[in-house]
Amino acid sequence: MSAQKFKTIFTLIIVFLLSQIVWSQTSKISGKITDKSNNQPLIGANVILVGTSLGASSDMEGNYLIPNVNSGSYTLKVS
């Protein structure tokens, strides 16, 4: 994955994460990871909450779900 593609995906995830935190007090983080160039889902991308043991992999549609997340601010790492 190119650096530009990674930055784009990471930015999209952060925007989605922030919207989830602002609009709801749920205990999960979820989202969809897609390739910016063709909008296809990225299957098997790993999403990790930095500094925790929490994370998930994206499914066949690029969706991921990290349940049981305590309230707070997190940095996501996608690989």
PDB file of N, CA, C and O in Angstrom:
ATOM      1  N   MET A   1       0.846  -1.162   0.000  1.00  0.00           N
ATOM      2  CA  MET A   1       0.000   0.000   0.000  1.00  0.00           C
ATOM      3  C   MET A   1       0.899   1.234   0.000  1.00  0.00           C
ATOM      4  O   MET A   1       1.852   1.324   0.774  1.00  0.00           O
ATOM      5  N   SER A   2       0.579   2.180  -0.881  1.00  0.00           N
ATOM      6  CA  SER A   2       1.394   3.381  -0.965  1.00  0.00           C
ATOM      7  C   SER A   2       1.143   4.288   0.233  1.00  0.00           C
ATOM      8  O   SER A   2       0.120   4.187   0.911  1.00  0.00           O
ATOM      9  N   ALA A   3       2.097   5.172   0.473  1.00  0.00           N
ATOM     10  CA  ALA A   3       1.992   6.090   1.611  1.00  0.00           C
ATOM     11  C   ALA A   3       0.776   7.000   1.467  1.00  0.00           C
ATOM     12  O   ALA A   3       0.086   7.274   2.449  1.00  0.00           O
ATOM     13  N   GLN A   4       0.509   7.468   0.247  1.00  0.00           N
ATOM     14  CA  GLN A   4      -0.637   8.350   0.025  1.00  0.00           C
ATOM     15  C   GLN A   4      -1.944   7.614   0.296  1.00  0.00           C
ATOM     16  O   GLN A   4      -2.854   8.166   0.914  1.00  0.00           O
ATOM     17  N   LYS A   5      -2.039   6.379  -0.161  1.00  0.00           N
ATOM     18  CA  LYS A   5      -3.247   5.588   0.056  1.00  0.00           C
ATOM     19  C   LYS A   5      -3.450   5.351   1.550  1.00  0.00           C
ATOM     20  O   LYS A   5      -4.570   5.448   2.052  1.00  0.00           O
ATOM     21  N   PHE A   6      -2.364   5.041   2.259  1.00  0.00           N
ATOM     22  CA  PHE A   6      -2.446   4.820   3.706  1.00  0.00           C
ATOM     23  C   PHE A   6      -2.919   6.083   4.411  1.00  0.00           C
ATOM     24  O   PHE A   6      -3.779   6.013   5.289  1.00  0.00           O
ATOM     25  N   LYS A   7      -2.368   7.241   4.037  1.00  0.00           N
ATOM     26  CA  LYS A   7      -2.765   8.500   4.671  1.00  0.00           C
ATOM     27  C   LYS A   7      -4.238   8.791   4.427  1.00  0.00           C
ATOM     28  O   LYS A   7      -4.940   9.250   5.328  1.00  0.00           O
ATOM     29  N   THR A   8      -4.706   8.528   3.218  1.00  0.00           N
ATOM     30  CA  THR A   8      -6.108   8.765   2.886  1.00  0.00           C
ATOM     31  C   THR A   8      -7.024   7.862   3.701  1.00  0.00           C
ATOM     32  O   THR A   8      -8.023   8.314   4.260  1.00  0.00           O
ATOM     33  N   ILE A   9      -6.677   6.599   3.761  1.00  0.00           N
ATOM     34  CA  ILE A   9      -7.489   5.647   4.523  1.00  0.00           C
ATOM     35  C   ILE A   9      -7.474   6.010   5.997  1.00  0.00           C
ATOM     36  O   ILE A   9      -8.517   5.991   6.650  1.00  0.00           O
ATOM     37  N   PHE A  10      -6.315   6.337   6.523  1.00  0.00           N
ATOM     38  CA  PHE A  10      -6.195   6.702   7.930  1.00  0.00           C
ATOM     39  C   PHE A  10      -7.039   7.939   8.235  1.00  0.00           C
ATOM     40  O   PHE A  10      -7.707   7.984   9.268  1.00  0.00           O
ATOM     41  N   THR A  11      -7.021   8.936   7.360  1.00  0.00           N
ATOM     42  CA  THR A  11      -7.816  10.140   7.553  1.00  0.00           C
ATOM     43  C   THR A  11      -9.302   9.819   7.576  1.00  0.00           C
ATOM     44  O   THR A  11     -10.040  10.336   8.415  1.00  0.00           O
ATOM     45  N   LEU A  12      -9.740   8.972   6.660  1.00  0.00           N
ATOM     46  CA  LEU A  12     -11.146   8.580   6.626  1.00  0.00           C
ATOM     47  C   LEU A  12     -11.551   7.867   7.914  1.00  0.00           C
ATOM     48  O   LEU A  12     -12.638   8.098   8.443  1.00  0.00           O
ATOM     49  N   ILE A  13     -10.692   7.023   8.400  1.00  0.00           N
ATOM     50  CA  ILE A  13     -10.991   6.299   9.632  1.00  0.00           C
ATOM     51  C   ILE A  13     -11.091   7.260  10.806  1.00  0.00           C
ATOM     52  O   ILE A  13     -12.005   7.143  11.622  1.00  0.00           O
ATOM     53  N   ILE A  14     -10.176   8.199  10.906  1.00  0.00           N
ATOM     54  CA  ILE A  14     -10.198   9.171  12.003  1.00  0.00           C
ATOM     55  C   ILE A  14     -11.474  10.002  11.951  1.00  0.00           C
ATOM     56  O   ILE A  14     -12.103  10.234  12.984  1.00  0.00           O
ATOM     57  N   VAL A  15     -11.863  10.451  10.760  1.00  0.00           N
ATOM     58  CA  VAL A  15     -13.089  11.233  10.630  1.00  0.00           C
ATOM     59  C   VAL A  15     -14.284  10.396  11.085  1.00  0.00           C
ATOM     60  O   VAL A  15     -15.145  10.883  11.818  1.00  0.00           O
ATOM     61  N   PHE A  16     -14.332   9.151  10.654  1.00  0.00           N
ATOM     62  CA  PHE A  16     -15.431   8.282  11.061  1.00  0.00           C
ATOM     63  C   PHE A  16     -15.409   8.058  12.566  1.00  0.00           C
ATOM     64  O   PHE A  16     -16.453   8.114  13.214  1.00  0.00           O
ATOM     65  N   LEU A  17     -14.245   7.807  13.122  1.00  0.00           N
ATOM     66  CA  LEU A  17     -14.114   7.582  14.562  1.00  0.00           C
ATOM     67  C   LEU A  17     -14.592   8.802  15.345  1.00  0.00           C
ATOM     68  O   LEU A  17     -15.346   8.664  16.309  1.00  0.00           O
ATOM     69  N   LEU A  18     -14.168   9.969  14.945  1.00  0.00           N
ATOM     70  CA  LEU A  18     -14.572  11.179  15.649  1.00  0.00           C
ATOM     71  C   LEU A  18     -16.079  11.396  15.556  1.00  0.00           C
ATOM     72  O   LEU A  18     -16.699  11.840  16.522  1.00  0.00           O
ATOM     73  N   SER A  19     -16.671  11.090  14.412  1.00  0.00           N
ATOM     74  CA  SER A  19     -18.117  11.258  14.297  1.00  0.00           C
ATOM     75  C   SER A  19     -18.845  10.277  15.206  1.00  0.00           C
ATOM     76  O   SER A  19     -19.893  10.617  15.755  1.00  0.00           O
ATOM     77  N   GLN A  20     -18.320   9.081  15.375  1.00  0.00           N
ATOM     78  CA  GLN A  20     -18.927   8.111  16.282  1.00  0.00           C
ATOM     79  C   GLN A  20     -18.838   8.577  17.727  1.00  0.00           C
ATOM     80  O   GLN A  20     -19.797   8.430  18.484  1.00  0.00           O
ATOM     81  N   ILE A  21     -17.716   9.129  18.114  1.00  0.00           N
ATOM     82  CA  ILE A  21     -17.528   9.594  19.490  1.00  0.00           C
ATOM     83  C   ILE A  21     -18.429  10.788  19.783  1.00  0.00           C
ATOM     84  O   ILE A  21     -19.014  10.872  20.863  1.00  0.00           O
ATOM     85  N   VAL A  22     -18.547  11.709  18.835  1.00  0.00           N
ATOM     86  CA  VAL A  22     -19.336  12.916  19.050  1.00  0.00           C
ATOM     87  C   VAL A  22     -20.827  12.596  19.123  1.00  0.00           C
ATOM     88  O   VAL A  22     -21.532  13.154  19.964  1.00  0.00           O
ATOM     89  N   TRP A  23     -21.315  11.715  18.265  1.00  0.00           N
ATOM     90  CA  TRP A  23     -22.754  11.490  18.144  1.00  0.00           C
ATOM     91  C   TRP A  23     -23.292  10.364  19.006  1.00  0.00           C
ATOM     92  O   TRP A  23     -24.508  10.254  19.156  1.00  0.00           O
ATOM     93  N   SER A  24     -22.462   9.543  19.566  1.00  0.00           N
ATOM     94  CA  SER A  24     -22.986   8.463  20.396  1.00  0.00           C
ATOM     95  C   SER A  24     -21.973   8.088  21.466  1.00  0.00           C
ATOM     96  O   SER A  24     -20.776   8.344  21.336  1.00  0.00           O
ATOM     97  N   GLN A  25     -22.476   7.483  22.508  1.00  0.00           N
ATOM     98  CA  GLN A  25     -21.608   7.038  23.587  1.00  0.00           C
ATOM     99  C   GLN A  25     -21.566   5.515  23.600  1.00  0.00           C
ATOM    100  O   GLN A  25     -21.697   4.893  24.654  1.00  0.00           O
ATOM    101  N   THR A  26     -21.387   4.928  22.448  1.00  0.00           N
ATOM    102  CA  THR A  26     -21.322   3.481  22.357  1.00  0.00           C
ATOM    103  C   THR A  26     -19.946   2.993  22.780  1.00  0.00           C
ATOM    104  O   THR A  26     -18.994   3.766  22.881  1.00  0.00           O
ATOM    105  N   SER A  27     -19.867   1.705  23.023  1.00  0.00           N
ATOM    106  CA  SER A  27     -18.590   1.128  23.439  1.00  0.00           C
ATOM    107  C   SER A  27     -17.990   0.294  22.319  1.00  0.00           C
ATOM    108  O   SER A  27     -17.467  -0.795  22.555  1.00  0.00           O
ATOM    109  N   LYS A  28     -18.071   0.817  21.087  1.00  0.00           N
ATOM    110  CA  LYS A  28     -17.476   0.126  19.954  1.00  0.00           C
ATOM    111  C   LYS A  28     -16.961   1.143  18.944  1.00  0.00           C
ATOM    112  O   LYS A  28     -17.410   2.288  18.891  1.00  0.00           O
ATOM    113  N   ILE A  29     -16.021   0.694  18.161  1.00  0.00           N
ATOM    114  CA  ILE A  29     -15.512   1.488  17.043  1.00  0.00           C
ATOM    115  C   ILE A  29     -15.693   0.621  15.811  1.00  0.00           C
ATOM    116  O   ILE A  29     -15.291  -0.542  15.788  1.00  0.00           O
ATOM    117  N   SER A  30     -16.304   1.204  14.785  1.00  0.00           N
ATOM    118  CA  SER A  30     -16.518   0.454  13.555  1.00  0.00           C
ATOM    119  C   SER A  30     -16.318   1.378  12.366  1.00  0.00           C
ATOM    120  O   SER A  30     -16.348   2.601  12.497  1.00  0.00           O
ATOM    121  N   GLY A  31     -16.116   0.777  11.219  1.00  0.00           N
ATOM    122  CA  GLY A  31     -15.930   1.562  10.014  1.00  0.00           C
ATOM    123  C   GLY A  31     -15.757   0.679   8.807  1.00  0.00           C
ATOM    124  O   GLY A  31     -15.860  -0.545   8.886  1.00  0.00           O
ATOM    125  N   LYS A  32     -15.494   1.314   7.699  1.00  0.00           N
ATOM    126  CA  LYS A  32     -15.271   0.607   6.437  1.00  0.00           C
ATOM    127  C   LYS A  32     -14.010   1.160   5.800  1.00  0.00           C
ATOM    128  O   LYS A  32     -13.827   2.374   5.713  1.00  0.00           O
ATOM    129  N   ILE A  33     -13.153   0.273   5.362  1.00  0.00           N
ATOM    130  CA  ILE A  33     -11.890   0.664   4.747  1.00  0.00           C
ATOM    131  C   ILE A  33     -11.977   0.353   3.263  1.00  0.00           C
ATOM    132  O   ILE A  33     -12.230  -0.786   2.870  1.00  0.00           O
ATOM    133  N   THR A  34     -11.762   1.383   2.437  1.00  0.00           N
ATOM    134  CA  THR A  34     -11.814   1.201   0.986  1.00  0.00           C
ATOM    135  C   THR A  34     -10.585   1.810   0.332  1.00  0.00           C
ATOM    136  O   THR A  34      -9.908   2.670   0.895  1.00  0.00           O
ATOM    137  N   ASP A  35     -10.327   1.337  -0.864  1.00  0.00           N
ATOM    138  CA  ASP A  35      -9.229   1.853  -1.683  1.00  0.00           C
ATOM    139  C   ASP A  35      -9.711   3.149  -2.329  1.00  0.00           C
ATOM    140  O   ASP A  35     -10.737   3.159  -3.009  1.00  0.00           O
ATOM    141  N   LYS A  36      -8.985   4.230  -2.124  1.00  0.00           N
ATOM    142  CA  LYS A  36      -9.403   5.527  -2.648  1.00  0.00           C
ATOM    143  C   LYS A  36      -9.464   5.535  -4.179  1.00  0.00           C
ATOM    144  O   LYS A  36     -10.323   6.200  -4.758  1.00  0.00           O
ATOM    145  N   SER A  37      -8.572   4.811  -4.829  1.00  0.00           N
ATOM    146  CA  SER A  37      -8.497   4.875  -6.289  1.00  0.00           C
ATOM    147  C   SER A  37      -9.689   4.227  -6.975  1.00  0.00           C
ATOM    148  O   SER A  37     -10.093   4.676  -8.048  1.00  0.00           O
ATOM    149  N   ASN A  38     -10.270   3.175  -6.379  1.00  0.00           N
ATOM    150  CA  ASN A  38     -11.383   2.496  -7.052  1.00  0.00           C
ATOM    151  C   ASN A  38     -12.573   2.218  -6.124  1.00  0.00           C
ATOM    152  O   ASN A  38     -13.534   1.567  -6.532  1.00  0.00           O
ATOM    153  N   ASN A  39     -12.514   2.700  -4.898  1.00  0.00           N
ATOM    154  CA  ASN A  39     -13.581   2.555  -3.911  1.00  0.00           C
ATOM    155  C   ASN A  39     -13.918   1.096  -3.585  1.00  0.00           C
ATOM    156  O   ASN A  39     -15.010   0.809  -3.096  1.00  0.00           O
ATOM    157  N   GLN A  40     -13.003   0.191  -3.849  1.00  0.00           N
ATOM    158  CA  GLN A  40     -13.199  -1.217  -3.517  1.00  0.00           C
ATOM    159  C   GLN A  40     -12.801  -1.456  -2.070  1.00  0.00           C
ATOM    160  O   GLN A  40     -11.885  -0.810  -1.561  1.00  0.00           O
ATOM    161  N   PRO A  41     -13.489  -2.387  -1.399  1.00  0.00           N
ATOM    162  CA  PRO A  41     -13.141  -2.665  -0.002  1.00  0.00           C
ATOM    163  C   PRO A  41     -11.747  -3.273   0.124  1.00  0.00           C
ATOM    164  O   PRO A  41     -11.313  -4.030  -0.743  1.00  0.00           O
ATOM    165  N   LEU A  42     -11.055  -2.939   1.200  1.00  0.00           N
ATOM    166  CA  LEU A  42      -9.761  -3.544   1.494  1.00  0.00           C
ATOM    167  C   LEU A  42     -10.013  -4.684   2.479  1.00  0.00           C
ATOM    168  O   LEU A  42     -10.329  -4.459   3.647  1.00  0.00           O
ATOM    169  N   ILE A  43      -9.870  -5.887   1.989  1.00  0.00           N
ATOM    170  CA  ILE A  43     -10.166  -7.088   2.759  1.00  0.00           C
ATOM    171  C   ILE A  43      -8.963  -7.452   3.627  1.00  0.00           C
ATOM    172  O   ILE A  43      -7.829  -7.463   3.148  1.00  0.00           O
ATOM    173  N   GLY A  44      -9.207  -7.745   4.886  1.00  0.00           N
ATOM    174  CA  GLY A  44      -8.149  -8.207   5.782  1.00  0.00           C
ATOM    175  C   GLY A  44      -7.222  -7.128   6.297  1.00  0.00           C
ATOM    176  O   GLY A  44      -6.151  -7.435   6.821  1.00  0.00           O
ATOM    177  N   ALA A  45      -7.614  -5.857   6.158  1.00  0.00           N
ATOM    178  CA  ALA A  45      -6.796  -4.778   6.731  1.00  0.00           C
ATOM    179  C   ALA A  45      -6.884  -4.857   8.255  1.00  0.00           C
ATOM    180  O   ALA A  45      -7.968  -5.057   8.804  1.00  0.00           O
ATOM    181  N   ASN A  46      -5.769  -4.704   8.927  1.00  0.00           N
ATOM    182  CA  ASN A  46      -5.748  -4.747  10.395  1.00  0.00           C
ATOM    183  C   ASN A  46      -5.903  -3.344  10.953  1.00  0.00           C
ATOM    184  O   ASN A  46      -5.207  -2.417  10.539  1.00  0.00           O
ATOM    185  N   VAL A  47      -6.827  -3.197  11.900  1.00  0.00           N
ATOM    186  CA  VAL A  47      -7.084  -1.917  12.559  1.00  0.00           C
ATOM    187  C   VAL A  47      -6.781  -2.114  14.038  1.00  0.00           C
ATOM    188  O   VAL A  47      -7.399  -2.947  14.700  1.00  0.00           O
ATOM    189  N   ILE A  48      -5.836  -1.352  14.546  1.00  0.00           N
ATOM    190  CA  ILE A  48      -5.382  -1.491  15.925  1.00  0.00           C
ATOM    191  C   ILE A  48      -5.572  -0.168  16.662  1.00  0.00           C
ATOM    192  O   ILE A  48      -5.289   0.899  16.117  1.00  0.00           O
ATOM    193  N   LEU A  49      -6.055  -0.242  17.905  1.00  0.00           N
ATOM    194  CA  LEU A  49      -6.089   0.932  18.773  1.00  0.00           C
ATOM    195  C   LEU A  49      -4.726   1.006  19.461  1.00  0.00           C
ATOM    196  O   LEU A  49      -4.413   0.187  20.324  1.00  0.00           O
ATOM    197  N   VAL A  50      -3.931   1.983  19.075  1.00  0.00           N
ATOM    198  CA  VAL A  50      -2.565   2.118  19.575  1.00  0.00           C
ATOM    199  C   VAL A  50      -2.580   2.247  21.093  1.00  0.00           C
ATOM    200  O   VAL A  50      -3.374   3.000  21.656  1.00  0.00           O
ATOM    201  N   GLY A  51      -1.692   1.501  21.748  1.00  0.00           N
ATOM    202  CA  GLY A  51      -1.574   1.555  23.193  1.00  0.00           C
ATOM    203  C   GLY A  51      -2.518   0.620  23.925  1.00  0.00           C
ATOM    204  O   GLY A  51      -2.562   0.615  25.156  1.00  0.00           O
ATOM    205  N   THR A  52      -3.280  -0.179  23.170  1.00  0.00           N
ATOM    206  CA  THR A  52      -4.182  -1.149  23.777  1.00  0.00           C
ATOM    207  C   THR A  52      -3.946  -2.511  23.117  1.00  0.00           C
ATOM    208  O   THR A  52      -3.133  -2.637  22.201  1.00  0.00           O
ATOM    209  N   SER A  53      -4.652  -3.502  23.584  1.00  0.00           N
ATOM    210  CA  SER A  53      -4.597  -4.818  22.938  1.00  0.00           C
ATOM    211  C   SER A  53      -5.827  -5.028  22.064  1.00  0.00           C
ATOM    212  O   SER A  53      -6.129  -6.158  21.680  1.00  0.00           O
ATOM    213  N   LEU A  54      -6.540  -3.944  21.745  1.00  0.00           N
ATOM    214  CA  LEU A  54      -7.771  -4.029  20.968  1.00  0.00           C
ATOM    215  C   LEU A  54      -7.511  -3.804  19.493  1.00  0.00           C
ATOM    216  O   LEU A  54      -6.668  -2.991  19.114  1.00  0.00           O
ATOM    217  N   GLY A  55      -8.246  -4.537  18.661  1.00  0.00           N
ATOM    218  CA  GLY A  55      -8.132  -4.372  17.226  1.00  0.00           C
ATOM    219  C   GLY A  55      -9.064  -5.311  16.503  1.00  0.00           C
ATOM    220  O   GLY A  55      -9.767  -6.109  17.122  1.00  0.00           O
ATOM    221  N   ALA A  56      -9.065  -5.212  15.179  1.00  0.00           N
ATOM    222  CA  ALA A  56      -9.913  -6.056  14.341  1.00  0.00           C
ATOM    223  C   ALA A  56      -9.350  -6.078  12.932  1.00  0.00           C
ATOM    224  O   ALA A  56      -8.495  -5.268  12.573  1.00  0.00           O
ATOM    225  N   SER A  57      -9.842  -7.017  12.142  1.00  0.00           N
ATOM    226  CA  SER A  57      -9.518  -7.085  10.719  1.00  0.00           C
ATOM    227  C   SER A  57     -10.775  -6.797   9.918  1.00  0.00           C
ATOM    228  O   SER A  57     -11.878  -7.148  10.336  1.00  0.00           O
ATOM    229  N   SER A  58     -10.611  -6.161   8.777  1.00  0.00           N
ATOM    230  CA  SER A  58     -11.771  -5.868   7.935  1.00  0.00           C
ATOM    231  C   SER A  58     -12.256  -7.143   7.247  1.00  0.00           C
ATOM    232  O   SER A  58     -11.471  -8.043   6.947  1.00  0.00           O
ATOM    233  N   ASP A  59     -13.560  -7.200   7.004  1.00  0.00           N
ATOM    234  CA  ASP A  59     -14.171  -8.369   6.393  1.00  0.00           C
ATOM    235  C   ASP A  59     -14.194  -8.246   4.869  1.00  0.00           C
ATOM    236  O   ASP A  59     -13.496  -7.406   4.301  1.00  0.00           O
ATOM    237  N   MET A  60     -14.985  -9.072   4.218  1.00  0.00           N
ATOM    238  CA  MET A  60     -15.048  -9.112   2.751  1.00  0.00           C
ATOM    239  C   MET A  60     -15.579  -7.806   2.149  1.00  0.00           C
ATOM    240  O   MET A  60     -15.315  -7.508   0.984  1.00  0.00           O
ATOM    241  N   GLU A  61     -16.322  -7.034   2.937  1.00  0.00           N
ATOM    242  CA  GLU A  61     -16.831  -5.740   2.467  1.00  0.00           C
ATOM    243  C   GLU A  61     -15.992  -4.574   2.970  1.00  0.00           C
ATOM    244  O   GLU A  61     -16.346  -3.419   2.735  1.00  0.00           O
ATOM    245  N   GLY A  62     -14.879  -4.853   3.663  1.00  0.00           N
ATOM    246  CA  GLY A  62     -14.015  -3.806   4.189  1.00  0.00           C
ATOM    247  C   GLY A  62     -14.454  -3.264   5.536  1.00  0.00           C
ATOM    248  O   GLY A  62     -13.859  -2.314   6.045  1.00  0.00           O
ATOM    249  N   ASN A  63     -15.501  -3.862   6.127  1.00  0.00           N
ATOM    250  CA  ASN A  63     -16.018  -3.411   7.422  1.00  0.00           C
ATOM    251  C   ASN A  63     -15.209  -4.013   8.564  1.00  0.00           C
ATOM    252  O   ASN A  63     -14.726  -5.142   8.478  1.00  0.00           O
ATOM    253  N   TYR A  64     -15.072  -3.237   9.631  1.00  0.00           N
ATOM    254  CA  TYR A  64     -14.428  -3.745  10.840  1.00  0.00           C
ATOM    255  C   TYR A  64     -15.226  -3.278  12.053  1.00  0.00           C
ATOM    256  O   TYR A  64     -15.950  -2.285  11.982  1.00  0.00           O
ATOM    257  N   LEU A  65     -15.092  -3.997  13.160  1.00  0.00           N
ATOM    258  CA  LEU A  65     -15.768  -3.665  14.406  1.00  0.00           C
ATOM    259  C   LEU A  65     -14.851  -4.005  15.560  1.00  0.00           C
ATOM    260  O   LEU A  65     -14.378  -5.135  15.677  1.00  0.00           O
ATOM    261  N   ILE A  66     -14.603  -3.027  16.410  1.00  0.00           N
ATOM    262  CA  ILE A  66     -13.818  -3.234  17.627  1.00  0.00           C
ATOM    263  C   ILE A  66     -14.771  -2.990  18.796  1.00  0.00           C
ATOM    264  O   ILE A  66     -15.085  -1.839  19.102  1.00  0.00           O
ATOM    265  N   PRO A  67     -15.236  -4.054  19.452  1.00  0.00           N
ATOM    266  CA  PRO A  67     -16.189  -3.895  20.556  1.00  0.00           C
ATOM    267  C   PRO A  67     -15.491  -3.611  21.888  1.00  0.00           C
ATOM    268  O   PRO A  67     -14.272  -3.733  22.011  1.00  0.00           O
ATOM    269  N   ASN A  68     -16.288  -3.234  22.862  1.00  0.00           N
ATOM    270  CA  ASN A  68     -15.826  -3.053  24.249  1.00  0.00           C
ATOM    271  C   ASN A  68     -14.695  -2.045  24.391  1.00  0.00           C
ATOM    272  O   ASN A  68     -13.684  -2.324  25.034  1.00  0.00           O
ATOM    273  N   VAL A  69     -14.869  -0.882  23.795  1.00  0.00           N
ATOM    274  CA  VAL A  69     -13.865   0.183  23.870  1.00  0.00           C
ATOM    275  C   VAL A  69     -14.311   1.187  24.914  1.00  0.00           C
ATOM    276  O   VAL A  69     -15.432   1.692  24.849  1.00  0.00           O
ATOM    277  N   ASN A  70     -13.453   1.483  25.870  1.00  0.00           N
ATOM    278  CA  ASN A  70     -13.749   2.500  26.877  1.00  0.00           C
ATOM    279  C   ASN A  70     -13.766   3.880  26.237  1.00  0.00           C
ATOM    280  O   ASN A  70     -13.080   4.116  25.243  1.00  0.00           O
ATOM    281  N   SER A  71     -14.547   4.788  26.804  1.00  0.00           N
ATOM    282  CA  SER A  71     -14.602   6.158  26.299  1.00  0.00           C
ATOM    283  C   SER A  71     -13.223   6.786  26.358  1.00  0.00           C
ATOM    284  O   SER A  71     -12.434   6.496  27.258  1.00  0.00           O
ATOM    285  N   GLY A  72     -12.940   7.638  25.402  1.00  0.00           N
ATOM    286  CA  GLY A  72     -11.660   8.326  25.364  1.00  0.00           C
ATOM    287  C   GLY A  72     -11.219   8.591  23.949  1.00  0.00           C
ATOM    288  O   GLY A  72     -11.956   8.322  23.000  1.00  0.00           O
ATOM    289  N   SER A  73     -10.028   9.112  23.802  1.00  0.00           N
ATOM    290  CA  SER A  73      -9.435   9.386  22.497  1.00  0.00           C
ATOM    291  C   SER A  73      -8.427   8.302  22.184  1.00  0.00           C
ATOM    292  O   SER A  73      -7.666   7.881  23.055  1.00  0.00           O
ATOM    293  N   TYR A  74      -8.422   7.852  20.944  1.00  0.00           N
ATOM    294  CA  TYR A  74      -7.524   6.786  20.511  1.00  0.00           C
ATOM    295  C   TYR A  74      -6.902   7.147  19.173  1.00  0.00           C
ATOM    296  O   TYR A  74      -7.449   7.931  18.398  1.00  0.00           O
ATOM    297  N   THR A  75      -5.750   6.556  18.925  1.00  0.00           N
ATOM    298  CA  THR A  75      -5.125   6.621  17.618  1.00  0.00           C
ATOM    299  C   THR A  75      -5.283   5.253  16.982  1.00  0.00           C
ATOM    300  O   THR A  75      -4.978   4.234  17.600  1.00  0.00           O
ATOM    301  N   LEU A  76      -5.761   5.233  15.746  1.00  0.00           N
ATOM    302  CA  LEU A  76      -5.912   3.983  15.019  1.00  0.00           C
ATOM    303  C   LEU A  76      -4.711   3.779  14.116  1.00  0.00           C
ATOM    304  O   LEU A  76      -4.204   4.724  13.512  1.00  0.00           O
ATOM    305  N   LYS A  77      -4.267   2.551  14.030  1.00  0.00           N
ATOM    306  CA  LYS A  77      -3.199   2.187  13.114  1.00  0.00           C
ATOM    307  C   LYS A  77      -3.765   1.136  12.160  1.00  0.00           C
ATOM    308  O   LYS A  77      -4.294   0.110  12.588  1.00  0.00           O
ATOM    309  N   VAL A  78      -3.645   1.408  10.871  1.00  0.00           N
ATOM    310  CA  VAL A  78      -4.157   0.489   9.849  1.00  0.00           C
ATOM    311  C   VAL A  78      -2.994  -0.071   9.068  1.00  0.00           C
ATOM    312  O   VAL A  78      -2.118   0.670   8.622  1.00  0.00           O
ATOM    313  N   SER A  79      -2.985  -1.378   8.903  1.00  0.00           N
ATOM    314  CA  SER A  79      -1.948  -2.005   8.085  1.00  0.00           C
ATOM    315  C   SER A  79      -2.542  -3.123   7.273  1.00  0.00           C
ATOM    316  O   SER A  79      -1.830  -3.780   6.514  1.00  0.00           O
TER     317      SER A  79
END
